[in-house]
Amino acid sequence: MRTIDAEKNKRIRVALLELLKTEYPGSLDLRVLQFSLDNLGYPLPEDALSAQLKYLEEKGYVRLQMRKGYGFEISFAALTADGWDLLDGHKNEKGIDEAL
């Protein structure tokens, strides 16, 4: 079971990076990102999405940001240049799908 979870995590991370690549150098609202993952067949609760993004942020592939509005906050994620290099195969990462 652990191997299946590890493989699923890798694929989710690739999907996140690919989705963020479409907006580079801009960012995506985390709710839009969550909806997009759901449409790709990777439904994730908010806390699981946050954990995946935090992992990618700690690796330097994603930048997370909070923006304040009129009485509310919106979370955004953006792909970094290192994240793009990973997708293009210029870097290797064991925690991300090797199928890149």
Backbone bond lengths (Angstrom), bond angles and torsions (degrees), N, CA, C in turn:
res aa  C-N    CA-C-N  psi(-1)  N-CA   C-N-CA  omega(-1)  CA-C   N-CA-C  phi
1 M - - - 1.450 - - 1.522 111.00 -
2 R 1.328 116.66 -39.09 1.458 120.77 -178.23 1.531 111.20 -60.10
3 T 1.347 117.94 -39.01 1.452 121.64 179.31 1.518 111.03 -63.99
4 I 1.321 117.34 -40.05 1.463 121.58 178.56 1.527 109.72 -63.49
5 D 1.322 117.44 -44.68 1.466 120.67 178.38 1.526 111.47 -62.31
6 A 1.327 116.93 -41.20 1.461 120.90 179.55 1.523 110.59 -63.72
7 E 1.318 116.73 -42.66 1.467 120.39 178.86 1.525 111.01 -66.10
8 K 1.313 116.63 -40.38 1.465 120.37 178.02 1.526 110.33 -63.00
9 N 1.323 117.75 -43.27 1.462 121.27 177.92 1.523 111.16 -59.62
10 K 1.318 116.98 -42.66 1.462 120.84 179.53 1.529 110.43 -61.42
11 R 1.313 116.83 -44.53 1.469 120.75 -178.80 1.526 111.35 -67.53
12 I 1.319 116.75 -38.27 1.466 120.47 177.16 1.525 109.78 -62.66
13 R 1.311 117.10 -42.00 1.469 120.72 -179.84 1.525 111.41 -64.29
14 V 1.323 116.94 -40.44 1.467 119.92 176.73 1.529 109.73 -63.86
15 A 1.327 116.70 -44.02 1.470 120.14 179.04 1.524 110.61 -59.82
16 L 1.327 117.48 -42.88 1.458 120.84 178.06 1.523 111.36 -60.53
17 L 1.319 116.75 -46.53 1.456 120.39 -179.89 1.525 111.44 -63.32
18 E 1.321 116.50 -41.80 1.470 120.37 179.40 1.527 111.20 -64.63
19 L 1.324 116.94 -40.59 1.466 119.96 177.63 1.522 110.93 -63.88
20 L 1.316 116.67 -42.08 1.461 120.43 179.91 1.525 111.99 -68.84
21 K 1.321 116.39 -28.64 1.467 120.95 178.69 1.530 111.03 -61.98
22 T 1.330 116.42 -31.14 1.471 119.93 -178.49 1.519 112.08 -65.50
23 E 1.324 117.71 -20.58 1.466 121.74 -178.15 1.524 113.37 -108.87
24 Y 1.331 117.34 -0.02 1.462 121.54 -176.04 1.522 111.16 -56.92
25 P 1.292 120.12 133.56 1.457 129.79 5.77 1.530 113.19 -88.79
26 G 1.323 116.78 8.58 1.458 120.69 179.12 1.515 111.99 -77.24
27 S 1.321 115.51 -169.17 1.464 120.79 -176.00 1.523 110.24 -131.51
28 L 1.326 115.07 168.54 1.463 122.65 177.06 1.517 110.25 -121.96
29 D 1.304 115.98 139.87 1.457 123.47 172.19 1.533 107.29 -61.10
30 L 1.326 117.50 136.50 1.462 120.54 -178.05 1.521 112.80 -61.83
31 R 1.318 117.53 -29.93 1.473 119.37 177.37 1.524 110.61 -68.56
32 V 1.312 116.98 -38.36 1.470 120.94 176.17 1.526 109.14 -65.67
33 L 1.313 116.23 -41.93 1.456 121.32 178.23 1.530 110.84 -61.29
34 Q 1.318 116.34 -43.63 1.461 121.38 179.07 1.533 110.77 -63.58
35 F 1.312 117.59 -43.09 1.470 122.16 178.14 1.532 110.00 -63.57
36 S 1.321 117.08 -41.64 1.464 121.14 -179.75 1.528 111.24 -64.76
37 L 1.328 117.21 -41.63 1.469 120.56 176.49 1.522 110.95 -62.03
38 D 1.317 116.47 -41.29 1.454 121.32 178.22 1.527 110.29 -58.77
39 N 1.332 116.31 -42.69 1.467 120.65 179.19 1.524 112.24 -66.24
40 L 1.326 117.01 -26.29 1.461 121.47 177.82 1.528 112.68 -84.87
41 G 1.321 117.05 -1.88 1.459 120.98 179.18 1.513 114.51 94.50
42 Y 1.332 116.71 15.61 1.458 121.47 178.01 1.524 109.85 -121.18
43 P 1.335 117.41 68.90 1.471 118.62 178.70 1.529 110.12 -67.94
44 L 1.330 115.64 126.73 1.462 120.61 -179.48 1.513 110.05 -129.31
45 P 1.326 117.07 135.75 1.461 118.87 170.87 1.530 108.91 -66.65
46 E 1.305 116.14 160.67 1.462 121.62 -176.02 1.526 112.84 -55.38
47 D 1.339 117.17 -41.79 1.465 119.57 -178.62 1.532 112.11 -67.75
48 A 1.329 117.09 -34.87 1.469 120.40 177.82 1.528 110.75 -69.82
49 L 1.330 117.00 -39.33 1.458 120.90 175.94 1.528 109.86 -62.48
50 S 1.311 116.94 -44.65 1.461 121.61 178.82 1.526 110.97 -59.60
51 A 1.320 117.28 -40.78 1.467 121.24 179.58 1.529 110.86 -64.75
52 Q 1.327 117.10 -43.49 1.464 120.53 178.96 1.524 110.89 -63.13
53 L 1.324 116.31 -43.73 1.463 120.18 -179.91 1.526 111.75 -67.66
54 K 1.313 116.70 -36.91 1.474 120.64 177.74 1.528 109.68 -62.94
55 Y 1.318 116.85 -42.17 1.467 121.53 176.65 1.526 109.99 -57.55
56 L 1.336 115.99 -49.04 1.464 120.57 -179.29 1.531 111.80 -65.03
57 E 1.328 116.33 -34.87 1.459 120.42 177.60 1.533 110.53 -66.64
58 E 1.328 116.76 -44.07 1.462 120.67 179.89 1.534 111.59 -62.88
59 K 1.318 117.03 -29.82 1.462 121.74 177.43 1.530 111.84 -80.98
60 G 1.334 117.34 -12.75 1.456 121.13 178.64 1.520 114.81 91.06
61 Y 1.342 117.32 12.30 1.456 120.84 -176.42 1.527 113.47 -94.20
62 V 1.328 115.70 -16.91 1.462 121.77 -177.39 1.527 108.89 -136.99
63 R 1.307 115.51 147.72 1.471 121.82 174.71 1.529 107.31 -116.19
64 L 1.322 116.84 125.40 1.460 122.25 179.08 1.521 109.56 -102.09
65 Q 1.329 115.73 145.98 1.460 120.28 -175.89 1.529 109.64 -150.19
66 M 1.320 114.81 142.02 1.472 121.37 174.10 1.523 107.28 -108.79
67 R 1.327 116.33 134.16 1.459 120.74 175.48 1.515 108.04 -121.31
68 K 1.316 115.28 135.96 1.459 120.46 -179.15 1.515 110.11 -97.13
69 G 1.326 113.83 138.70 1.453 120.93 175.18 1.509 108.63 -113.58
70 Y 1.270 116.06 -150.65 1.463 121.94 178.24 1.519 109.38 -84.08
71 G 1.325 116.04 84.62 1.451 121.29 177.97 1.519 114.89 85.74
72 F 1.324 118.81 11.44 1.458 120.55 178.64 1.524 109.49 -147.03
73 E 1.320 115.28 163.56 1.457 121.80 176.21 1.523 109.25 -122.35
74 I 1.311 115.44 142.90 1.459 121.15 176.64 1.520 107.20 -122.43
75 S 1.326 116.48 133.46 1.455 122.08 178.83 1.525 109.46 -95.72
76 F 1.322 115.03 138.54 1.457 121.72 179.45 1.516 109.87 -128.86
77 A 1.325 115.63 155.52 1.457 122.14 174.13 1.524 108.00 -131.03
78 A 1.327 115.91 145.39 1.456 121.87 178.08 1.520 109.44 -137.75
79 L 1.307 115.98 145.94 1.451 122.33 175.76 1.525 108.94 -74.85
80 T 1.326 116.71 139.96 1.460 120.67 174.86 1.533 108.94 -95.44
81 A 1.317 116.53 170.80 1.466 121.01 176.71 1.533 110.18 -61.35
82 D 1.333 117.45 -37.59 1.467 120.51 176.48 1.524 111.43 -63.34
83 G 1.327 116.33 -36.79 1.462 120.37 176.83 1.522 111.48 -63.82
84 W 1.312 116.71 -40.67 1.466 121.09 178.08 1.532 109.77 -65.69
85 D 1.338 116.40 -42.77 1.465 120.33 177.34 1.529 110.89 -59.11
86 L 1.324 116.99 -39.30 1.463 120.97 177.76 1.525 110.28 -62.30
87 L 1.330 116.96 -46.53 1.458 120.68 179.59 1.530 111.89 -62.83
88 D 1.323 116.58 -34.12 1.466 120.91 -179.83 1.527 113.13 -81.52
89 G 1.343 117.10 -1.86 1.456 120.76 177.12 1.515 114.98 84.79
90 H 1.332 117.53 12.15 1.459 120.86 178.78 1.524 112.06 -82.81
91 K 1.333 116.37 -10.71 1.466 122.85 178.00 1.521 107.73 -134.44
92 N 1.331 115.88 156.60 1.457 121.37 175.06 1.519 108.41 -120.22
93 E 1.322 115.75 142.88 1.457 121.48 179.46 1.518 107.86 -145.01
94 K 1.333 116.69 122.10 1.463 120.52 -178.46 1.522 113.04 -67.50
95 G 1.344 117.98 -27.04 1.448 120.75 -178.74 1.521 113.98 -84.01
96 I 1.333 115.56 3.38 1.454 121.35 178.46 1.526 106.00 -121.54
97 D 1.309 117.97 151.17 1.457 122.43 -175.09 1.530 112.53 -52.06
98 E 1.323 117.59 126.48 1.449 121.95 178.99 1.527 111.80 -69.54
99 A 1.321 116.84 -12.98 1.459 120.94 -178.71 1.522 112.21 -69.76
100 L 1.332 117.45 -5.47 1.460 119.91 176.92 1.512 107.79 -58.57
